[in-house]
Amino acid sequence: TARRFSFNSAEGRCGACRGTGVKRIDLKFLPPVFLPCEKCHSKRFNRGTLSVTYRGKTVSHVLEMSIAEAGDFFESIPRIKRILQVLLDLGLGYLALGQPANLLSGGEAQRLRLASELFAPLDGMTLFVLDEPTRGLHSHDIECLLQTLNRLIDAGNSVLVIEHHPQVMCAAEWLIDLGPEAGNAGGFIIDEGPPALIAANRRGATGRMLYELIDDSVDD
């Protein structure tokens, strides 16, 4: 059954490490030490589960794949490929399928939650609030993320993004620039409107930055 291929299930996981892949050694006066499980060799599953393969790969091999690698591996299975493509569009192709949730950054966790919404039918009545979702992303991945956000908007939903990246600011329909500084020295609305208007007004640091970007793009 499908349950066998979850390391949260006693049916398929390694009984020695209970699916964690490591053994905890408690030490007096020192933090615990975690060593690779000697029975499953950190594969997290029992021998019966690992005897099942698909195209020569066990479930342990699959979980070690990045999302990008898995997209190629499952190219011939539309249902799986469709799910992986959503994750790729959100710039998550570098993550391993078996990545523990507690090791995700804040931005990665946000994009995963966003992906779960995209898997479901969109009703056009949802407000999505994202806090710096582009942190650590390459400009190409940011463009893919923006295309995904536009899909949400085209379906009638609203997207509110807290962001400092100029690529996102320029793609917004409406900007609200808060300042003049951060923390206690900020919190006031410096300007608001479409990006072109913010750039033309140059009332704050954001406006001046956008003005220079737009001016440079015209010169190019």
One Martini backbone bead per residue (centre of mass of N, CA, C, O) as a GRO file, in nm:
protein
  220
    1THR     BB    1   0.103   0.032   0.007
    2ALA     BB    2   0.142   0.368   0.044
    3ARG     BB    3   0.226   0.363   0.349
    4ARG     BB    4   0.503   0.214   0.317
    5PHE     BB    5   0.633   0.499   0.180
    6SER     BB    6   0.642   0.594   0.486
    7PHE     BB    7   0.838   0.702   0.766
    8ASN     BB    8   0.562   0.720   0.953
    9SER     BB    9   0.542   0.411   0.905
   10ALA     BB   10   0.576   0.097   1.041
   11GLU     BB   11   0.560  -0.075   0.778
   12GLY     BB   12   0.826   0.083   0.618
   13ARG     BB   13   1.014   0.147   0.833
   14CYS     BB   14   1.269   0.164   1.034
   15GLY     BB   15   1.289   0.016   1.348
   16ALA     BB   16   1.553   0.133   1.478
   17CYS     BB   17   1.491   0.463   1.388
   18ARG     BB   18   1.192   0.535   1.301
   19GLY     BB   19   1.270   0.696   1.017
   20THR     BB   20   1.531   0.898   1.065
   21GLY     BB   21   1.841   0.767   1.010
   22VAL     BB   22   1.903   0.789   1.323
   23LYS     BB   23   2.098   0.785   1.626
   24ARG     BB   24   2.061   0.854   1.965
   25ILE     BB   25   2.314   0.994   2.186
   26ASP     BB   26   2.338   1.020   2.520
   27LEU     BB   27   2.503   1.271   2.720
   28LYS     BB   28   2.684   1.375   2.974
   29PHE     BB   29   2.700   1.725   2.974
   30LEU     BB   30   2.600   1.683   2.671
   31PRO     BB   31   2.501   1.682   2.378
   32PRO     BB   32   2.358   1.506   2.158
   33VAL     BB   33   2.422   1.231   1.936
   34PHE     BB   34   2.417   1.172   1.577
   35LEU     BB   35   2.386   0.862   1.406
   36PRO     BB   36   2.396   0.645   1.178
   37CYS     BB   37   2.210   0.395   1.082
   38GLU     BB   38   2.306   0.057   1.074
   39LYS     BB   39   2.059  -0.081   0.931
   40CYS     BB   40   1.976   0.154   0.691
   41HIS     BB   41   2.187   0.378   0.626
   42SER     BB   42   1.984   0.637   0.621
   43LYS     BB   43   1.711   0.538   0.449
   44ARG     BB   44   1.448   0.482   0.664
   45PHE     BB   45   1.398   0.192   0.555
   46ASN     BB   46   1.311  -0.114   0.499
   47ARG     BB   47   1.382  -0.388   0.313
   48GLY     BB   48   1.104  -0.425   0.180
   49THR     BB   49   1.080  -0.138   0.065
   50LEU     BB   50   1.368  -0.139  -0.089
   51SER     BB   51   1.276  -0.374  -0.298
   52VAL     BB   52   1.125  -0.144  -0.431
   53THR     BB   53   1.107  -0.041  -0.777
   54TYR     BB   54   1.162   0.246  -1.010
   55ARG     BB   55   1.367   0.254  -1.250
   56GLY     BB   56   1.590   0.158  -1.019
   57LYS     BB   57   1.432   0.306  -0.780
   58THR     BB   58   1.397   0.394  -0.470
   59VAL     BB   59   1.250   0.583  -0.232
   60SER     BB   60   1.521   0.693  -0.133
   61HIS     BB   61   1.619   0.802  -0.404
   62VAL     BB   62   1.382   0.994  -0.456
   63LEU     BB   63   1.420   1.173  -0.193
   64GLU     BB   64   1.713   1.273  -0.301
   65MET     BB   65   1.585   1.430  -0.503
   66SER     BB   66   1.526   1.682  -0.679
   67ILE     BB   67   1.272   1.846  -0.822
   68ALA     BB   68   1.409   1.863  -1.098
   69GLU     BB   69   1.485   1.561  -1.122
   70ALA     BB   70   1.194   1.452  -1.082
   71GLY     BB   71   1.073   1.583  -1.334
   72ASP     BB   72   1.235   1.398  -1.527
   73PHE     BB   73   1.169   1.115  -1.407
   74PHE     BB   74   0.830   1.192  -1.421
   75GLU     BB   75   0.748   1.277  -1.718
   76SER     BB   76   0.535   1.021  -1.781
   77ILE     BB   77   0.366   1.149  -1.522
   78PRO     BB   78   0.139   1.389  -1.516
   79ARG     BB   79   0.052   1.418  -1.217
   80ILE     BB   80   0.341   1.459  -1.105
   81LYS     BB   81   0.448   1.675  -1.302
   82ARG     BB   82   0.243   1.898  -1.225
   83ILE     BB   83   0.337   1.936  -0.933
   84LEU     BB   84   0.640   1.992  -0.990
   85GLN     BB   85   0.594   2.243  -1.171
   86VAL     BB   86   0.493   2.430  -0.950
   87LEU     BB   87   0.760   2.423  -0.787
   88LEU     BB   88   0.937   2.531  -1.016
   89ASP     BB   89   0.778   2.805  -1.054
   90LEU     BB   90   0.870   2.876  -0.737
   91GLY     BB   91   1.187   2.806  -0.705
   92LEU     BB   92   1.221   2.472  -0.588
   93GLY     BB   93   1.422   2.276  -0.753
   94TYR     BB   94   1.661   2.235  -0.523
   95LEU     BB   95   1.491   2.065  -0.358
   96ALA     BB   96   1.435   1.801  -0.172
   97LEU     BB   97   1.187   1.577  -0.128
   98GLY     BB   98   1.311   1.499   0.180
   99GLN     BB   99   1.285   1.765   0.313
  100PRO     BB  100   1.272   1.899   0.603
  101ALA     BB  101   1.063   2.135   0.735
  102ASN     BB  102   1.272   2.249   0.962
  103LEU     BB  103   1.486   2.337   0.707
  104LEU     BB  104   1.323   2.566   0.616
  105SER     BB  105   1.271   2.854   0.505
  106GLY     BB  106   1.050   3.102   0.503
  107GLY     BB  107   1.024   3.125   0.191
  108GLU     BB  108   0.987   2.822   0.133
  109ALA     BB  109   0.734   2.778   0.305
  110GLN     BB  110   0.554   2.977   0.155
  111ARG     BB  111   0.576   2.840  -0.130
  112LEU     BB  112   0.453   2.572  -0.039
  113ARG     BB  113   0.181   2.684   0.047
  114LEU     BB  114   0.117   2.802  -0.230
  115ALA     BB  115   0.120   2.533  -0.381
  116SER     BB  116  -0.123   2.405  -0.231
  117GLU     BB  117  -0.321   2.612  -0.360
  118LEU     BB  118  -0.261   2.540  -0.666
  119PHE     BB  119  -0.373   2.243  -0.652
  120ALA     BB  120  -0.628   2.385  -0.611
  121PRO     BB  121  -0.908   2.523  -0.672
  122LEU     BB  122  -0.985   2.844  -0.779
  123ASP     BB  123  -1.222   3.096  -0.643
  124GLY     BB  124  -1.148   3.416  -0.628
  125MET     BB  125  -1.145   3.460  -0.271
  126THR     BB  126  -0.829   3.527  -0.215
  127LEU     BB  127  -0.579   3.629   0.024
  128PHE     BB  128  -0.238   3.682  -0.036
  129VAL     BB  129   0.038   3.672   0.204
  130LEU     BB  130   0.377   3.789   0.148
  131ASP     BB  131   0.714   3.749   0.293
  132GLU     BB  132   0.971   3.761   0.112
  133PRO     BB  133   0.973   3.525  -0.135
  134THR     BB  134   1.269   3.608  -0.289
  135ARG     BB  135   1.466   3.499  -0.101
  136GLY     BB  136   1.748   3.376  -0.278
  137LEU     BB  137   1.668   3.443  -0.568
  138HIS     BB  138   1.677   3.428  -0.887
  139SER     BB  139   1.564   3.613  -1.147
  140HIS     BB  140   1.429   3.372  -1.291
  141ASP     BB  141   1.265   3.274  -1.041
  142ILE     BB  142   1.110   3.536  -1.002
  143GLU     BB  143   0.961   3.527  -1.271
  144CYS     BB  144   0.810   3.263  -1.208
  145LEU     BB  145   0.666   3.369  -0.957
  146LEU     BB  146   0.513   3.601  -1.098
  147GLN     BB  147   0.350   3.419  -1.286
  148THR     BB  148   0.203   3.273  -1.055
  149LEU     BB  149   0.071   3.525  -0.929
  150ASN     BB  150  -0.086   3.599  -1.189
  151ARG     BB  151  -0.268   3.352  -1.181
  152LEU     BB  152  -0.418   3.435  -0.925
  153ILE     BB  153  -0.522   3.707  -1.034
  154ASP     BB  154  -0.672   3.596  -1.291
  155ALA     BB  155  -0.868   3.429  -1.082
  156GLY     BB  156  -0.944   3.682  -0.861
  157ASN     BB  157  -0.724   3.728  -0.676
  158SER     BB  158  -0.518   3.843  -0.404
  159VAL     BB  159  -0.187   4.013  -0.372
  160LEU     BB  160   0.034   4.049  -0.090
  161VAL     BB  161   0.362   4.208  -0.085
  162ILE     BB  162   0.657   4.189   0.106
  163GLU     BB  163   0.911   4.397  -0.050
  164HIS     BB  164   1.255   4.486  -0.196
  165HIS     BB  165   1.243   4.393  -0.481
  166PRO     BB  166   1.245   4.550  -0.788
  167GLN     BB  167   1.110   4.327  -0.963
  168VAL     BB  168   0.846   4.332  -0.796
  169MET     BB  169   0.773   4.630  -0.796
  170CYS     BB  170   0.748   4.657  -1.114
  171ALA     BB  171   0.501   4.430  -1.114
  172ALA     BB  172   0.314   4.604  -0.974
  173GLU     BB  173   0.010   4.779  -0.943
  174TRP     BB  174   0.069   4.855  -0.626
  175LEU     BB  175   0.229   5.088  -0.411
  176ILE     BB  176   0.367   5.092  -0.067
  177ASP     BB  177   0.565   5.334   0.090
  178LEU     BB  178   0.768   5.287   0.367
  179GLY     BB  179   0.871   5.530   0.630
  180PRO     BB  180   1.191   5.639   0.604
  181GLU     BB  181   1.258   5.404   0.792
  182ALA     BB  182   1.324   5.169   1.011
  183GLY     BB  183   1.117   5.086   1.239
  184ASN     BB  184   1.075   5.352   1.452
  185ALA     BB  185   1.156   5.540   1.183
  186GLY     BB  186   0.882   5.437   1.069
  187GLY     BB  187   0.546   5.373   0.919
  188PHE     BB  188   0.518   5.569   0.683
  189ILE     BB  189   0.363   5.713   0.414
  190ILE     BB  190   0.529   5.823   0.130
  191ASP     BB  191   0.391   5.640  -0.100
  192GLU     BB  192   0.146   5.583  -0.374
  193GLY     BB  193   0.118   5.350  -0.649
  194PRO     BB  194   0.236   5.314  -0.929
  195PRO     BB  195   0.557   5.269  -1.017
  196ALA     BB  196   0.582   5.516  -1.211
  197LEU     BB  197   0.488   5.724  -0.997
  198ILE     BB  198   0.700   5.673  -0.780
  199ALA     BB  199   0.937   5.746  -0.967
  200ALA     BB  200   0.846   6.038  -1.040
  201ASN     BB  201   0.835   6.155  -0.742
  202ARG     BB  202   1.077   6.087  -0.545
  203ARG     BB  203   1.014   6.073  -0.210
  204GLY     BB  204   1.203   5.822  -0.183
  205ALA     BB  205   1.411   5.559  -0.200
  206THR     BB  206   1.228   5.397  -0.386
  207GLY     BB  207   1.174   5.613  -0.601
  208ARG     BB  208   1.473   5.659  -0.678
  209MET     BB  209   1.532   5.369  -0.764
  210LEU     BB  210   1.311   5.345  -0.984
  211TYR     BB  211   1.408   5.582  -1.154
  212GLU     BB  212   1.684   5.460  -1.227
  213LEU     BB  213   1.580   5.202  -1.360
  214ILE     BB  214   1.400   5.334  -1.576
  215ASP     BB  215   1.621   5.516  -1.696
  216ASP     BB  216   1.815   5.285  -1.779
  217SER     BB  217   1.612   5.131  -1.966
  218VAL     BB  218   1.586   5.366  -2.168
  219ASP     BB  219   1.888   5.392  -2.244
  220ASP     BB  220   1.904   5.084  -2.347
   0.00000   0.00000   0.00000
